[in-house]
Amino acid sequence: VALGGGDSAVLSNVIDELVRFRTKVRHYALALPEEAAEAVPMEGATGAKGPKQEQKEKRRQLMQERKPLLEACDSLRGDLAAFGIHIK
């Protein structure tokens, strides 16, 4: 319930805040840590995986861990769509 009769302006501001929040959560959920992005193989290392494969595996693991955040973002988008608010 909005006080002051400015329901339309308040609703618009609430929607903007929800969209900003969702965007921040998605950016966090999809971001790689800096140390993973800057990983450099050690000289003489005899690992079976190369640095690119390690990065891919790290990203896959992060996506699995952060999947609930991404699902919550998608759920919010779907819930708002039911009210005629579409986030692209």
HTML snippet that shows the backbone in 3Dmol.js (N, CA, C, O; Angstrom):
<script src="https://3Dmol.org/build/3Dmol-min.js"></script>
<div id="view" style="width:600px;height:400px;position:relative"></div>
<script>
const pdb = `
ATOM      1  N   VAL A   1       0.859  -1.169   0.000  1.00  0.00           N
ATOM      2  CA  VAL A   1       0.000   0.000   0.000  1.00  0.00           C
ATOM      3  C   VAL A   1       0.899   1.223   0.000  1.00  0.00           C
ATOM      4  O   VAL A   1       1.787   1.357   0.841  1.00  0.00           O
ATOM      5  N   ALA A   2       0.659   2.108  -0.948  1.00  0.00           N
ATOM      6  CA  ALA A   2       1.448   3.332  -1.041  1.00  0.00           C
ATOM      7  C   ALA A   2       0.690   4.476  -0.395  1.00  0.00           C
ATOM      8  O   ALA A   2      -0.511   4.636  -0.613  1.00  0.00           O
ATOM      9  N   LEU A   3       1.386   5.262   0.394  1.00  0.00           N
ATOM     10  CA  LEU A   3       0.782   6.425   1.027  1.00  0.00           C
ATOM     11  C   LEU A   3       0.958   7.640   0.127  1.00  0.00           C
ATOM     12  O   LEU A   3       1.967   7.756  -0.569  1.00  0.00           O
ATOM     13  N   GLY A   4      -0.009   8.538   0.134  1.00  0.00           N
ATOM     14  CA  GLY A   4       0.138   9.780  -0.604  1.00  0.00           C
ATOM     15  C   GLY A   4      -0.500   9.781  -1.969  1.00  0.00           C
ATOM     16  O   GLY A   4      -0.436  10.799  -2.658  1.00  0.00           O
ATOM     17  N   GLY A   5      -1.102   8.712  -2.393  1.00  0.00           N
ATOM     18  CA  GLY A   5      -1.827   8.701  -3.664  1.00  0.00           C
ATOM     19  C   GLY A   5      -0.948   8.576  -4.894  1.00  0.00           C
ATOM     20  O   GLY A   5      -1.480   8.572  -6.004  1.00  0.00           O
ATOM     21  N   GLY A   6       0.362   8.472  -4.760  1.00  0.00           N
ATOM     22  CA  GLY A   6       1.244   8.355  -5.919  1.00  0.00           C
ATOM     23  C   GLY A   6       1.526   6.909  -6.265  1.00  0.00           C
ATOM     24  O   GLY A   6       2.674   6.530  -6.502  1.00  0.00           O
ATOM     25  N   ASP A   7       0.480   6.101  -6.294  1.00  0.00           N
ATOM     26  CA  ASP A   7       0.638   4.660  -6.501  1.00  0.00           C
ATOM     27  C   ASP A   7       1.429   4.315  -7.760  1.00  0.00           C
ATOM     28  O   ASP A   7       2.273   3.419  -7.734  1.00  0.00           O
ATOM     29  N   SER A   8       1.164   5.013  -8.856  1.00  0.00           N
ATOM     30  CA  SER A   8       1.824   4.704 -10.114  1.00  0.00           C
ATOM     31  C   SER A   8       3.328   4.970 -10.029  1.00  0.00           C
ATOM     32  O   SER A   8       4.130   4.148 -10.472  1.00  0.00           O
ATOM     33  N   ALA A   9       3.708   6.107  -9.467  1.00  0.00           N
ATOM     34  CA  ALA A   9       5.125   6.446  -9.342  1.00  0.00           C
ATOM     35  C   ALA A   9       5.821   5.494  -8.372  1.00  0.00           C
ATOM     36  O   ALA A   9       6.947   5.064  -8.626  1.00  0.00           O
ATOM     37  N   VAL A  10       5.166   5.166  -7.276  1.00  0.00           N
ATOM     38  CA  VAL A  10       5.744   4.251  -6.297  1.00  0.00           C
ATOM     39  C   VAL A  10       5.922   2.878  -6.918  1.00  0.00           C
ATOM     40  O   VAL A  10       6.975   2.262  -6.752  1.00  0.00           O
ATOM     41  N   LEU A  11       4.918   2.384  -7.629  1.00  0.00           N
ATOM     42  CA  LEU A  11       5.016   1.084  -8.277  1.00  0.00           C
ATOM     43  C   LEU A  11       6.165   1.068  -9.278  1.00  0.00           C
ATOM     44  O   LEU A  11       6.912   0.093  -9.358  1.00  0.00           O
ATOM     45  N   SER A  12       6.301   2.137 -10.031  1.00  0.00           N
ATOM     46  CA  SER A  12       7.389   2.220 -10.999  1.00  0.00           C
ATOM     47  C   SER A  12       8.745   2.158 -10.296  1.00  0.00           C
ATOM     48  O   SER A  12       9.657   1.485 -10.775  1.00  0.00           O
ATOM     49  N   ASN A  13       8.884   2.844  -9.180  1.00  0.00           N
ATOM     50  CA  ASN A  13      10.140   2.824  -8.425  1.00  0.00           C
ATOM     51  C   ASN A  13      10.413   1.438  -7.835  1.00  0.00           C
ATOM     52  O   ASN A  13      11.556   0.982  -7.819  1.00  0.00           O
ATOM     53  N   VAL A  14       9.375   0.777  -7.355  1.00  0.00           N
ATOM     54  CA  VAL A  14       9.538  -0.573  -6.809  1.00  0.00           C
ATOM     55  C   VAL A  14       9.994  -1.527  -7.905  1.00  0.00           C
ATOM     56  O   VAL A  14      10.883  -2.348  -7.685  1.00  0.00           O
ATOM     57  N   ILE A  15       9.400  -1.424  -9.059  1.00  0.00           N
ATOM     58  CA  ILE A  15       9.787  -2.274 -10.188  1.00  0.00           C
ATOM     59  C   ILE A  15      11.238  -2.018 -10.564  1.00  0.00           C
ATOM     60  O   ILE A  15      11.997  -2.959 -10.794  1.00  0.00           O
ATOM     61  N   ASP A  16      11.626  -0.748 -10.627  1.00  0.00           N
ATOM     62  CA  ASP A  16      13.018  -0.421 -10.954  1.00  0.00           C
ATOM     63  C   ASP A  16      13.980  -1.035  -9.945  1.00  0.00           C
ATOM     64  O   ASP A  16      15.025  -1.562 -10.327  1.00  0.00           O
ATOM     65  N   GLU A  17      13.641  -0.971  -8.671  1.00  0.00           N
ATOM     66  CA  GLU A  17      14.498  -1.542  -7.630  1.00  0.00           C
ATOM     67  C   GLU A  17      14.581  -3.063  -7.749  1.00  0.00           C
ATOM     68  O   GLU A  17      15.651  -3.646  -7.579  1.00  0.00           O
ATOM     69  N   LEU A  18      13.449  -3.700  -8.041  1.00  0.00           N
ATOM     70  CA  LEU A  18      13.453  -5.159  -8.226  1.00  0.00           C
ATOM     71  C   LEU A  18      14.338  -5.555  -9.400  1.00  0.00           C
ATOM     72  O   LEU A  18      15.089  -6.527  -9.317  1.00  0.00           O
ATOM     73  N   VAL A  19      14.251  -4.809 -10.480  1.00  0.00           N
ATOM     74  CA  VAL A  19      15.064  -5.105 -11.657  1.00  0.00           C
ATOM     75  C   VAL A  19      16.544  -4.908 -11.334  1.00  0.00           C
ATOM     76  O   VAL A  19      17.367  -5.737 -11.723  1.00  0.00           O
ATOM     77  N   ARG A  20      16.899  -3.833 -10.634  1.00  0.00           N
ATOM     78  CA  ARG A  20      18.292  -3.595 -10.250  1.00  0.00           C
ATOM     79  C   ARG A  20      18.804  -4.717  -9.338  1.00  0.00           C
ATOM     80  O   ARG A  20      19.920  -5.208  -9.509  1.00  0.00           O
ATOM     81  N   PHE A  21      17.983  -5.108  -8.379  1.00  0.00           N
ATOM     82  CA  PHE A  21      18.370  -6.185  -7.464  1.00  0.00           C
ATOM     83  C   PHE A  21      18.611  -7.477  -8.234  1.00  0.00           C
ATOM     84  O   PHE A  21      19.626  -8.143  -8.030  1.00  0.00           O
ATOM     85  N   ARG A  22      17.689  -7.830  -9.111  1.00  0.00           N
ATOM     86  CA  ARG A  22      17.807  -9.050  -9.896  1.00  0.00           C
ATOM     87  C   ARG A  22      19.062  -9.016 -10.758  1.00  0.00           C
ATOM     88  O   ARG A  22      19.763 -10.021 -10.876  1.00  0.00           O
ATOM     89  N   THR A  23      19.344  -7.880 -11.351  1.00  0.00           N
ATOM     90  CA  THR A  23      20.528  -7.733 -12.196  1.00  0.00           C
ATOM     91  C   THR A  23      21.799  -7.933 -11.381  1.00  0.00           C
ATOM     92  O   THR A  23      22.713  -8.627 -11.826  1.00  0.00           O
ATOM     93  N   LYS A  24      21.870  -7.335 -10.196  1.00  0.00           N
ATOM     94  CA  LYS A  24      23.050  -7.495  -9.339  1.00  0.00           C
ATOM     95  C   LYS A  24      23.248  -8.955  -8.937  1.00  0.00           C
ATOM     96  O   LYS A  24      24.369  -9.462  -8.950  1.00  0.00           O
ATOM     97  N   VAL A  25      22.163  -9.619  -8.584  1.00  0.00           N
ATOM     98  CA  VAL A  25      22.258 -11.024  -8.173  1.00  0.00           C
ATOM     99  C   VAL A  25      22.738 -11.881  -9.338  1.00  0.00           C
ATOM    100  O   VAL A  25      23.590 -12.751  -9.159  1.00  0.00           O
ATOM    101  N   ARG A  26      22.197 -11.642 -10.527  1.00  0.00           N
ATOM    102  CA  ARG A  26      22.614 -12.412 -11.703  1.00  0.00           C
ATOM    103  C   ARG A  26      24.083 -12.168 -12.034  1.00  0.00           C
ATOM    104  O   ARG A  26      24.814 -13.109 -12.345  1.00  0.00           O
ATOM    105  N   HIS A  27      24.520 -10.909 -11.969  1.00  0.00           N
ATOM    106  CA  HIS A  27      25.929 -10.605 -12.247  1.00  0.00           C
ATOM    107  C   HIS A  27      26.835 -11.330 -11.261  1.00  0.00           C
ATOM    108  O   HIS A  27      27.867 -11.879 -11.648  1.00  0.00           O
ATOM    109  N   TYR A  28      26.449 -11.331  -9.986  1.00  0.00           N
ATOM    110  CA  TYR A  28      27.239 -12.057  -8.991  1.00  0.00           C
ATOM    111  C   TYR A  28      27.262 -13.550  -9.308  1.00  0.00           C
ATOM    112  O   TYR A  28      28.317 -14.184  -9.295  1.00  0.00           O
ATOM    113  N   ALA A  29      26.085 -14.100  -9.592  1.00  0.00           N
ATOM    114  CA  ALA A  29      25.973 -15.544  -9.818  1.00  0.00           C
ATOM    115  C   ALA A  29      26.755 -15.998 -11.050  1.00  0.00           C
ATOM    116  O   ALA A  29      27.211 -17.141 -11.101  1.00  0.00           O
ATOM    117  N   LEU A  30      26.915 -15.128 -12.033  1.00  0.00           N
ATOM    118  CA  LEU A  30      27.593 -15.504 -13.266  1.00  0.00           C
ATOM    119  C   LEU A  30      29.068 -15.115 -13.287  1.00  0.00           C
ATOM    120  O   LEU A  30      29.787 -15.491 -14.213  1.00  0.00           O
ATOM    121  N   ALA A  31      29.530 -14.371 -12.286  1.00  0.00           N
ATOM    122  CA  ALA A  31      30.909 -13.880 -12.271  1.00  0.00           C
ATOM    123  C   ALA A  31      31.878 -14.948 -11.786  1.00  0.00           C
ATOM    124  O   ALA A  31      31.560 -15.748 -10.906  1.00  0.00           O
ATOM    125  N   LEU A  32      33.044 -14.944 -12.369  1.00  0.00           N
ATOM    126  CA  LEU A  32      34.133 -15.789 -11.901  1.00  0.00           C
ATOM    127  C   LEU A  32      34.973 -14.986 -10.922  1.00  0.00           C
ATOM    128  O   LEU A  32      35.121 -13.775 -11.087  1.00  0.00           O
ATOM    129  N   PRO A  33      35.520 -15.633  -9.917  1.00  0.00           N
ATOM    130  CA  PRO A  33      36.438 -14.918  -9.031  1.00  0.00           C
ATOM    131  C   PRO A  33      37.655 -14.455  -9.822  1.00  0.00           C
ATOM    132  O   PRO A  33      38.056 -15.112 -10.782  1.00  0.00           O
ATOM    133  N   GLU A  34      38.236 -13.344  -9.431  1.00  0.00           N
ATOM    134  CA  GLU A  34      39.396 -12.801 -10.148  1.00  0.00           C
ATOM    135  C   GLU A  34      40.550 -13.788 -10.195  1.00  0.00           C
ATOM    136  O   GLU A  34      41.237 -13.898 -11.210  1.00  0.00           O
ATOM    137  N   GLU A  35      40.764 -14.506  -9.101  1.00  0.00           N
ATOM    138  CA  GLU A  35      41.895 -15.430  -9.100  1.00  0.00           C
ATOM    139  C   GLU A  35      41.710 -16.551 -10.117  1.00  0.00           C
ATOM    140  O   GLU A  35      42.695 -17.046 -10.665  1.00  0.00           O
ATOM    141  N   ALA A  36      40.484 -16.959 -10.378  1.00  0.00           N
ATOM    142  CA  ALA A  36      40.257 -18.008 -11.377  1.00  0.00           C
ATOM    143  C   ALA A  36      40.461 -17.455 -12.780  1.00  0.00           C
ATOM    144  O   ALA A  36      40.980 -18.147 -13.656  1.00  0.00           O
ATOM    145  N   ALA A  37      40.054 -16.212 -12.993  1.00  0.00           N
ATOM    146  CA  ALA A  37      40.189 -15.600 -14.314  1.00  0.00           C
ATOM    147  C   ALA A  37      41.651 -15.301 -14.635  1.00  0.00           C
ATOM    148  O   ALA A  37      42.040 -15.267 -15.802  1.00  0.00           O
ATOM    149  N   GLU A  38      42.463 -15.083 -13.591  1.00  0.00           N
ATOM    150  CA  GLU A  38      43.852 -14.722 -13.810  1.00  0.00           C
ATOM    151  C   GLU A  38      44.809 -15.882 -13.546  1.00  0.00           C
ATOM    152  O   GLU A  38      46.019 -15.687 -13.432  1.00  0.00           O
ATOM    153  N   ALA A  39      44.269 -17.062 -13.452  1.00  0.00           N
ATOM    154  CA  ALA A  39      45.105 -18.223 -13.125  1.00  0.00           C
ATOM    155  C   ALA A  39      46.183 -18.429 -14.196  1.00  0.00           C
ATOM    156  O   ALA A  39      45.910 -18.415 -15.397  1.00  0.00           O
ATOM    157  N   VAL A  40      47.377 -18.616 -13.729  1.00  0.00           N
ATOM    158  CA  VAL A  40      48.505 -18.864 -14.628  1.00  0.00           C
ATOM    159  C   VAL A  40      49.133 -20.178 -14.200  1.00  0.00           C
ATOM    160  O   VAL A  40      49.402 -20.370 -13.014  1.00  0.00           O
ATOM    161  N   PRO A  41      49.376 -21.093 -15.143  1.00  0.00           N
ATOM    162  CA  PRO A  41      49.973 -22.366 -14.748  1.00  0.00           C
ATOM    163  C   PRO A  41      51.374 -22.152 -14.197  1.00  0.00           C
ATOM    164  O   PRO A  41      52.124 -21.303 -14.677  1.00  0.00           O
ATOM    165  N   MET A  42      51.708 -22.930 -13.190  1.00  0.00           N
ATOM    166  CA  MET A  42      53.046 -22.840 -12.608  1.00  0.00           C
ATOM    167  C   MET A  42      54.025 -23.554 -13.521  1.00  0.00           C
ATOM    168  O   MET A  42      53.701 -24.583 -14.114  1.00  0.00           O
ATOM    169  N   GLU A  43      55.221 -23.002 -13.629  1.00  0.00           N
ATOM    170  CA  GLU A  43      56.243 -23.615 -14.463  1.00  0.00           C
ATOM    171  C   GLU A  43      56.622 -24.982 -13.906  1.00  0.00           C
ATOM    172  O   GLU A  43      56.838 -25.130 -12.703  1.00  0.00           O
ATOM    173  N   GLY A  44      56.702 -25.958 -14.764  1.00  0.00           N
ATOM    174  CA  GLY A  44      57.081 -27.284 -14.330  1.00  0.00           C
ATOM    175  C   GLY A  44      55.945 -28.096 -13.739  1.00  0.00           C
ATOM    176  O   GLY A  44      56.157 -29.234 -13.320  1.00  0.00           O
ATOM    177  N   ALA A  45      54.740 -27.536 -13.697  1.00  0.00           N
ATOM    178  CA  ALA A  45      53.593 -28.268 -13.143  1.00  0.00           C
ATOM    179  C   ALA A  45      53.241 -29.402 -14.091  1.00  0.00           C
ATOM    180  O   ALA A  45      53.282 -29.236 -15.310  1.00  0.00           O
ATOM    181  N   THR A  46      52.901 -30.538 -13.539  1.00  0.00           N
ATOM    182  CA  THR A  46      52.599 -31.697 -14.371  1.00  0.00           C
ATOM    183  C   THR A  46      51.162 -32.141 -14.192  1.00  0.00           C
ATOM    184  O   THR A  46      50.879 -33.339 -14.167  1.00  0.00           O
ATOM    185  N   GLY A  47      50.252 -31.189 -14.068  1.00  0.00           N
ATOM    186  CA  GLY A  47      48.843 -31.524 -13.929  1.00  0.00           C
ATOM    187  C   GLY A  47      48.291 -32.067 -15.233  1.00  0.00           C
ATOM    188  O   GLY A  47      48.782 -31.729 -16.310  1.00  0.00           O
ATOM    189  N   ALA A  48      47.283 -32.897 -15.140  1.00  0.00           N
ATOM    190  CA  ALA A  48      46.673 -33.491 -16.329  1.00  0.00           C
ATOM    191  C   ALA A  48      45.801 -32.474 -17.069  1.00  0.00           C
ATOM    192  O   ALA A  48      45.528 -32.637 -18.258  1.00  0.00           O
ATOM    193  N   LYS A  49      45.368 -31.434 -16.369  1.00  0.00           N
ATOM    194  CA  LYS A  49      44.475 -30.456 -16.983  1.00  0.00           C
ATOM    195  C   LYS A  49      45.238 -29.173 -17.271  1.00  0.00           C
ATOM    196  O   LYS A  49      46.094 -28.758 -16.489  1.00  0.00           O
ATOM    197  N   GLY A  50      44.921 -28.549 -18.400  1.00  0.00           N
ATOM    198  CA  GLY A  50      45.502 -27.261 -18.719  1.00  0.00           C
ATOM    199  C   GLY A  50      44.740 -26.145 -18.028  1.00  0.00           C
ATOM    200  O   GLY A  50      43.680 -26.389 -17.451  1.00  0.00           O
ATOM    201  N   PRO A  51      45.260 -24.923 -18.075  1.00  0.00           N
ATOM    202  CA  PRO A  51      44.609 -23.802 -17.389  1.00  0.00           C
ATOM    203  C   PRO A  51      43.196 -23.520 -17.917  1.00  0.00           C
ATOM    204  O   PRO A  51      42.304 -23.171 -17.143  1.00  0.00           O
ATOM    205  N   LYS A  52      42.994 -23.667 -19.211  1.00  0.00           N
ATOM    206  CA  LYS A  52      41.650 -23.420 -19.758  1.00  0.00           C
ATOM    207  C   LYS A  52      40.659 -24.459 -19.266  1.00  0.00           C
ATOM    208  O   LYS A  52      39.514 -24.131 -18.955  1.00  0.00           O
ATOM    209  N   GLN A  53      41.089 -25.703 -19.194  1.00  0.00           N
ATOM    210  CA  GLN A  53      40.211 -26.766 -18.694  1.00  0.00           C
ATOM    211  C   GLN A  53      39.890 -26.535 -17.217  1.00  0.00           C
ATOM    212  O   GLN A  53      38.758 -26.750 -16.783  1.00  0.00           O
ATOM    213  N   GLU A  54      40.886 -26.097 -16.449  1.00  0.00           N
ATOM    214  CA  GLU A  54      40.660 -25.808 -15.035  1.00  0.00           C
ATOM    215  C   GLU A  54      39.666 -24.668 -14.872  1.00  0.00           C
ATOM    216  O   GLU A  54      38.801 -24.713 -13.997  1.00  0.00           O
ATOM    217  N   GLN A  55      39.788 -23.637 -15.721  1.00  0.00           N
ATOM    218  CA  GLN A  55      38.849 -22.514 -15.665  1.00  0.00           C
ATOM    219  C   GLN A  55      37.432 -22.981 -15.983  1.00  0.00           C
ATOM    220  O   GLN A  55      36.476 -22.587 -15.314  1.00  0.00           O
ATOM    221  N   LYS A  56      37.302 -23.820 -17.003  1.00  0.00           N
ATOM    222  CA  LYS A  56      35.985 -24.340 -17.366  1.00  0.00           C
ATOM    223  C   LYS A  56      35.377 -25.135 -16.219  1.00  0.00           C
ATOM    224  O   LYS A  56      34.193 -25.004 -15.909  1.00  0.00           O
ATOM    225  N   GLU A  57      36.211 -25.959 -15.599  1.00  0.00           N
ATOM    226  CA  GLU A  57      35.728 -26.780 -14.488  1.00  0.00           C
ATOM    227  C   GLU A  57      35.336 -25.903 -13.292  1.00  0.00           C
ATOM    228  O   GLU A  57      34.323 -26.152 -12.639  1.00  0.00           O
ATOM    229  N   LYS A  58      36.141 -24.883 -13.015  1.00  0.00           N
ATOM    230  CA  LYS A  58      35.842 -23.957 -11.917  1.00  0.00           C
ATOM    231  C   LYS A  58      34.530 -23.223 -12.193  1.00  0.00           C
ATOM    232  O   LYS A  58      33.699 -23.067 -11.299  1.00  0.00           O
ATOM    233  N   ARG A  59      34.352 -22.778 -13.428  1.00  0.00           N
ATOM    234  CA  ARG A  59      33.115 -22.072 -13.794  1.00  0.00           C
ATOM    235  C   ARG A  59      31.910 -23.002 -13.661  1.00  0.00           C
ATOM    236  O   ARG A  59      30.856 -22.588 -13.177  1.00  0.00           O
ATOM    237  N   ARG A  60      32.064 -24.254 -14.087  1.00  0.00           N
ATOM    238  CA  ARG A  60      30.965 -25.215 -13.976  1.00  0.00           C
ATOM    239  C   ARG A  60      30.597 -25.423 -12.511  1.00  0.00           C
ATOM    240  O   ARG A  60      29.418 -25.463 -12.160  1.00  0.00           O
ATOM    241  N   GLN A  61      31.604 -25.552 -11.667  1.00  0.00           N
ATOM    242  CA  GLN A  61      31.370 -25.742 -10.236  1.00  0.00           C
ATOM    243  C   GLN A  61      30.673 -24.519  -9.641  1.00  0.00           C
ATOM    244  O   GLN A  61      29.732 -24.658  -8.859  1.00  0.00           O
ATOM    245  N   LEU A  62      31.132 -23.328 -10.008  1.00  0.00           N
ATOM    246  CA  LEU A  62      30.497 -22.106  -9.498  1.00  0.00           C
ATOM    247  C   LEU A  62      29.044 -22.006  -9.955  1.00  0.00           C
ATOM    248  O   LEU A  62      28.165 -21.621  -9.183  1.00  0.00           O
ATOM    249  N   MET A  63      28.804 -22.356 -11.215  1.00  0.00           N
ATOM    250  CA  MET A  63      27.431 -22.283 -11.722  1.00  0.00           C
ATOM    251  C   MET A  63      26.530 -23.259 -10.970  1.00  0.00           C
ATOM    252  O   MET A  63      25.368 -22.955 -10.697  1.00  0.00           O
ATOM    253  N   GLN A  64      27.063 -24.415 -10.642  1.00  0.00           N
ATOM    254  CA  GLN A  64      26.282 -25.390  -9.880  1.00  0.00           C
ATOM    255  C   GLN A  64      25.971 -24.853  -8.486  1.00  0.00           C
ATOM    256  O   GLN A  64      24.848 -24.982  -7.998  1.00  0.00           O
ATOM    257  N   GLU A  65      26.980 -24.246  -7.846  1.00  0.00           N
ATOM    258  CA  GLU A  65      26.784 -23.697  -6.506  1.00  0.00           C
ATOM    259  C   GLU A  65      25.816 -22.513  -6.510  1.00  0.00           C
ATOM    260  O   GLU A  65      25.045 -22.328  -5.568  1.00  0.00           O
ATOM    261  N   ARG A  66      25.864 -21.725  -7.568  1.00  0.00           N
ATOM    262  CA  ARG A  66      25.060 -20.504  -7.635  1.00  0.00           C
ATOM    263  C   ARG A  66      23.738 -20.691  -8.379  1.00  0.00           C
ATOM    264  O   ARG A  66      22.979 -19.740  -8.566  1.00  0.00           O
ATOM    265  N   LYS A  67      23.477 -21.907  -8.792  1.00  0.00           N
ATOM    266  CA  LYS A  67      22.251 -22.201  -9.533  1.00  0.00           C
ATOM    267  C   LYS A  67      20.995 -21.737  -8.791  1.00  0.00           C
ATOM    268  O   LYS A  67      20.087 -21.206  -9.431  1.00  0.00           O
ATOM    269  N   PRO A  68      20.904 -21.915  -7.472  1.00  0.00           N
ATOM    270  CA  PRO A  68      19.706 -21.434  -6.772  1.00  0.00           C
ATOM    271  C   PRO A  68      19.490 -19.918  -6.927  1.00  0.00           C
ATOM    272  O   PRO A  68      18.351 -19.457  -6.998  1.00  0.00           O
ATOM    273  N   LEU A  69      20.579 -19.154  -6.978  1.00  0.00           N
ATOM    274  CA  LEU A  69      20.434 -17.711  -7.186  1.00  0.00           C
ATOM    275  C   LEU A  69      19.851 -17.410  -8.558  1.00  0.00           C
ATOM    276  O   LEU A  69      18.958 -16.573  -8.696  1.00  0.00           O
ATOM    277  N   LEU A  70      20.364 -18.099  -9.565  1.00  0.00           N
ATOM    278  CA  LEU A  70      19.859 -17.886 -10.923  1.00  0.00           C
ATOM    279  C   LEU A  70      18.398 -18.326 -11.040  1.00  0.00           C
ATOM    280  O   LEU A  70      17.597 -17.677 -11.713  1.00  0.00           O
ATOM    281  N   GLU A  71      18.065 -19.427 -10.383  1.00  0.00           N
ATOM    282  CA  GLU A  71      16.678 -19.895 -10.409  1.00  0.00           C
ATOM    283  C   GLU A  71      15.757 -18.895  -9.703  1.00  0.00           C
ATOM    284  O   GLU A  71      14.630 -18.676 -10.147  1.00  0.00           O
ATOM    285  N   ALA A  72      16.226 -18.288  -8.612  1.00  0.00           N
ATOM    286  CA  ALA A  72      15.423 -17.283  -7.909  1.00  0.00           C
ATOM    287  C   ALA A  72      15.202 -16.068  -8.797  1.00  0.00           C
ATOM    288  O   ALA A  72      14.113 -15.492  -8.792  1.00  0.00           O
ATOM    289  N   CYS A  73      16.212 -15.669  -9.557  1.00  0.00           N
ATOM    290  CA  CYS A  73      16.065 -14.548 -10.489  1.00  0.00           C
ATOM    291  C   CYS A  73      15.034 -14.872 -11.561  1.00  0.00           C
ATOM    292  O   CYS A  73      14.186 -14.044 -11.892  1.00  0.00           O
ATOM    293  N   ASP A  74      15.114 -16.080 -12.098  1.00  0.00           N
ATOM    294  CA  ASP A  74      14.145 -16.499 -13.112  1.00  0.00           C
ATOM    295  C   ASP A  74      12.737 -16.571 -12.532  1.00  0.00           C
ATOM    296  O   ASP A  74      11.765 -16.215 -13.198  1.00  0.00           O
ATOM    297  N   SER A  75      12.634 -17.030 -11.300  1.00  0.00           N
ATOM    298  CA  SER A  75      11.335 -17.116 -10.642  1.00  0.00           C
ATOM    299  C   SER A  75      10.730 -15.728 -10.443  1.00  0.00           C
ATOM    300  O   SER A  75       9.541 -15.525 -10.686  1.00  0.00           O
ATOM    301  N   LEU A  76      11.550 -14.777 -10.003  1.00  0.00           N
ATOM    302  CA  LEU A  76      11.072 -13.401  -9.842  1.00  0.00           C
ATOM    303  C   LEU A  76      10.586 -12.856 -11.172  1.00  0.00           C
ATOM    304  O   LEU A  76       9.525 -12.235 -11.236  1.00  0.00           O
ATOM    305  N   ARG A  77      11.339 -13.077 -12.224  1.00  0.00           N
ATOM    306  CA  ARG A  77      10.938 -12.608 -13.549  1.00  0.00           C
ATOM    307  C   ARG A  77       9.595 -13.225 -13.946  1.00  0.00           C
ATOM    308  O   ARG A  77       8.719 -12.530 -14.461  1.00  0.00           O
ATOM    309  N   GLY A  78       9.435 -14.513 -13.710  1.00  0.00           N
ATOM    310  CA  GLY A  78       8.176 -15.179 -14.030  1.00  0.00           C
ATOM    311  C   GLY A  78       7.014 -14.673 -13.198  1.00  0.00           C
ATOM    312  O   GLY A  78       5.911 -14.480 -13.709  1.00  0.00           O
ATOM    313  N   ASP A  79       7.266 -14.458 -11.901  1.00  0.00           N
ATOM    314  CA  ASP A  79       6.214 -13.943 -11.020  1.00  0.00           C
ATOM    315  C   ASP A  79       5.771 -12.552 -11.450  1.00  0.00           C
ATOM    316  O   ASP A  79       4.578 -12.252 -11.453  1.00  0.00           O
ATOM    317  N   LEU A  80       6.726 -11.704 -11.813  1.00  0.00           N
ATOM    318  CA  LEU A  80       6.369 -10.350 -12.259  1.00  0.00           C
ATOM    319  C   LEU A  80       5.645 -10.388 -13.604  1.00  0.00           C
ATOM    320  O   LEU A  80       4.765  -9.566 -13.857  1.00  0.00           O
ATOM    321  N   ALA A  81       6.009 -11.334 -14.464  1.00  0.00           N
ATOM    322  CA  ALA A  81       5.353 -11.443 -15.763  1.00  0.00           C
ATOM    323  C   ALA A  81       3.858 -11.745 -15.581  1.00  0.00           C
ATOM    324  O   ALA A  81       3.027 -11.314 -16.380  1.00  0.00           O
ATOM    325  N   ALA A  82       3.535 -12.483 -14.532  1.00  0.00           N
ATOM    326  CA  ALA A  82       2.131 -12.785 -14.270  1.00  0.00           C
ATOM    327  C   ALA A  82       1.322 -11.522 -13.976  1.00  0.00           C
ATOM    328  O   ALA A  82       0.098 -11.517 -14.108  1.00  0.00           O
ATOM    329  N   PHE A  83       2.013 -10.451 -13.578  1.00  0.00           N
ATOM    330  CA  PHE A  83       1.357  -9.173 -13.320  1.00  0.00           C
ATOM    331  C   PHE A  83       1.520  -8.195 -14.472  1.00  0.00           C
ATOM    332  O   PHE A  83       1.196  -7.014 -14.346  1.00  0.00           O
ATOM    333  N   GLY A  84       2.027  -8.696 -15.603  1.00  0.00           N
ATOM    334  CA  GLY A  84       2.196  -7.842 -16.767  1.00  0.00           C
ATOM    335  C   GLY A  84       3.490  -7.050 -16.774  1.00  0.00           C
ATOM    336  O   GLY A  84       3.631  -6.100 -17.545  1.00  0.00           O
ATOM    337  N   ILE A  85       4.444  -7.430 -15.920  1.00  0.00           N
ATOM    338  CA  ILE A  85       5.742  -6.747 -15.858  1.00  0.00           C
ATOM    339  C   ILE A  85       6.768  -7.701 -16.456  1.00  0.00           C
ATOM    340  O   ILE A  85       7.037  -8.770 -15.907  1.00  0.00           O
ATOM    341  N   HIS A  86       7.331  -7.304 -17.579  1.00  0.00           N
ATOM    342  CA  HIS A  86       8.259  -8.179 -18.300  1.00  0.00           C
ATOM    343  C   HIS A  86       9.676  -7.626 -18.230  1.00  0.00           C
ATOM    344  O   HIS A  86       9.922  -6.483 -18.617  1.00  0.00           O
ATOM    345  N   ILE A  87      10.614  -8.444 -17.734  1.00  0.00           N
ATOM    346  CA  ILE A  87      12.015  -8.082 -17.642  1.00  0.00           C
ATOM    347  C   ILE A  87      12.757  -8.822 -18.765  1.00  0.00           C
ATOM    348  O   ILE A  87      12.663 -10.044 -18.881  1.00  0.00           O
ATOM    349  N   LYS A  88      13.475  -8.086 -19.565  1.00  0.00           N
ATOM    350  CA  LYS A  88      14.243  -8.695 -20.661  1.00  0.00           C
ATOM    351  C   LYS A  88      15.704  -8.668 -20.338  1.00  0.00           C
ATOM    352  O   LYS A  88      16.521  -9.133 -21.133  1.00  0.00           O
TER     353      LYS A  88
END
`;
const viewer = $3Dmol.createViewer("view");
viewer.addModel(pdb, "pdb");
viewer.setStyle({}, {cartoon: {color: "spectrum"}});
viewer.zoomTo();
viewer.render();
</script>
